[in-house]
Amino acid sequence: MSSSSFCLLLWGVAYQSTRASSISVAFIPEASPMKDFRFVVFPLISAVAAVVCTQNVLIPFYLRAFPSFVESVKGAEAVQRLANYTTTNFHYDPWTNHTINICFLSAFAGYWSMSIISTILDILPLRQYKTQGSRSYFTVAEWLEAVLLSNVNLLFFSWFVTLPLVYVWYHVQEYRESKMIQSHTQVTFDVWKAIVDTGIHVVVVDVWFYATHRLLHHPLLYKYVHKLHHRFKAPTAVACMYANPIEFTIGNHLGVALGPVVSNCHPYTAYFWFFLSLFNTAGCHSGYYIFDAEAHDIHHEKFRFNYGVGGIMDYLFGTYYVPQISKKNK
């Protein structure tokens, strides 16, 4: 592992450990054997998985496969016309902007890594580790439907936010009298800046997701937009992006992608962030205590609690779930 990978590992562990020690500790009973795993081992595993996958799998894979991919498709008139359009109108050249490409690949890998793990566990008789027991399982048809919409959202609709955000990023960099970073080889990785940048990402995503998510629970928006995501009151990992495209792009994807634009972080930090965000989002929808699913499962079950992703906004606005509140509302 390179020195930059090691720094990222330390940073990831620090971030996950901080998050794990937050107010959500109340969700697992003190006597539960899952508590030590959830708040000690799983944060470490998440950090290691993000480092290993981005640094030792995704980046080397991209560097090997991308030149061949470009050679095979660049001659196609439709592809080149699309590339010219995004370059001219959004300052995104898919042939040279490796930062955006690997961020996209990292998000895709984060989703599928946790989805595969959780699906394998769902095949095994492990209902005692599910937050809602036997309710938290999909039929094959539901699984395929969730996978289809989740991947359509990520592979297609996400670009309706990504491209305008790249445009904004380009002009923000001009204002900063700098250039848009198109490759991780352009700048030196600084672990201390990564720590600060990660703090910015955490705050941005929690504030953004809480605000948009709370807004989506307005009766009008819930009926026409958010109700689709709440179709599953006991979801599994593959359904983490099962949502109306409007909700996914504005509420979910933009919240994750906005942080790196604001912080102007190193590409390594961005790769890590995108992988970790989708890995944890899928984990929160997995239904397993060990993957930190109980808080969001409570939201799917009761609707009026746990709107955020980091606990900060829920704590500030009094919407985080505690056992005493749940008993009053049963």
Secondary structure, DSSP 8 states (H G I E B T S, - for coil): --HHHHHHHHHHHHHHHHHHTSGGGGGS-TT-THHHIIIIIHHHHHHHHHHIIIIIIIHHHHHHHHHHHHHHHTT-HHHHHHHHHHHHHHS--TTT-HHHHHHHHHHHHHHHHHHHHHHHHHHSS-GGGBTTGGGS---HHHHHHHHHHHHHIIIIITHHHHHHHHHHHHHHHHHTT------TTSS---HHHHHHHHHHHHHHHHHHHHHHHHHHTSHHHHHHTGGGGGG-SS--GGGTT-S-HHIIIIIIIHHHHHHHHHHT--HHHHHHHHHHHHHHHHHHTS-BGGGT-HHHHHHHHHSSS--SSSSHHHHHTT-S--HHHHHHT-
